[in-house]
Amino acid sequence: DSWHVPLAVLEASCPDVFDVVEAARTYALVRDPLERFPSSLRERMKKFGAAPLGMATRREARYALDEALELLTEPLDLDRALPKEWIHFQPQASYVYLRGRRIVRVLATPAHLESWLEDLLRHLGAPPNTLPAGTRRRRVNTARSYRWLGVSRWVERRFKPWAFQHLPMSLVRGVGPTMKRVLYTEQPSTVIDDLLRADRVREAVERAFAADVELHARVASRGLDIVSAAGSSSRSG
């Protein structure tokens, strides 16, 4: 989470690093804000909530959602970092623009990941046709469900912290995959899917992340959105 640094914060705290970023050919993927919001909520619940979404009760999930919607009553400031527990809700535009100037040069949506990677590899001097296998496959970012909620919550809250502190790491890594197969189901959690589809959620996201909505729409319409230098106007690639 400490690596989520908006450009304004980077410029103020590490100006030498910001100068490197501004001069470099930088890359970023831009997500649909309505798809990103549930992912942000899951991260907050996992790290700062009563329980990860996949093992949360509907009451706990609703409370987390209501907390997030309180944050989104007004458009978020692109030049300020949100508190750490909310950093996954930081507007994407704050990593792309600084006081209205475009800093990141190459943008794409996940739908155009292949073209984005091809441009990156070409810039790095990689030989043609070196795109990693499986690039076209997109993993759906969802919260997994758990078979036994009580047992799973005990494992996450009590056993895992104890195991990482007292057991050899080789044993923890060996047991981990088995525990996941036992505890997780193959189905994603749907505990608050109906709540996430509510009009009030869509309206809050579109209001608070207005800059992201505009950014995503533009990048999605262009496929690969490239500028020749920081501060330049966009062009399609």
Salt bridges, closest charged atoms under 4 A:
ASP1 OD1 - LYS47 NZ 3.02
ASP1 OD1 - HIS88 NE2 3.16
GLU11 OE1 - ARG99 NH1 2.98
GLU22 OE2 - ARG101 NH2 2.74
GLU43 OE1 - LYS47 NZ 3.28
GLU43 OE1 - HIS88 NE2 3.84
GLU60 OE2 - ARG153 NH2 2.90
ASP66 OD1 - ARG200 NH2 2.73
GLU67 OE1 - ARG44 NH2 3.29
GLU114 OE2 - ARG136 NH2 2.75
ASP119 OD1 - ARG25 NH2 2.94
ASP119 OD2 - ARG122 NH2 3.23
GLU156 OE1 - LYS160 NZ 3.40
ASP194 OD2 - ARG58 NH2 2.94
ASP199 OD1 - ARG202 NH2 3.78
GLU203 OE2 - ARG202 NH2 3.96
GLU206 OE1 - ARG202 NH1 3.42
ASP212 OD2 - ARG36 NH1 3.95
ASP225 OD2 - ARG102 NH1 3.37
ASP225 OD2 - ARG218 NE 3.77
ASP225 OD1 - ARG222 NH1 3.37
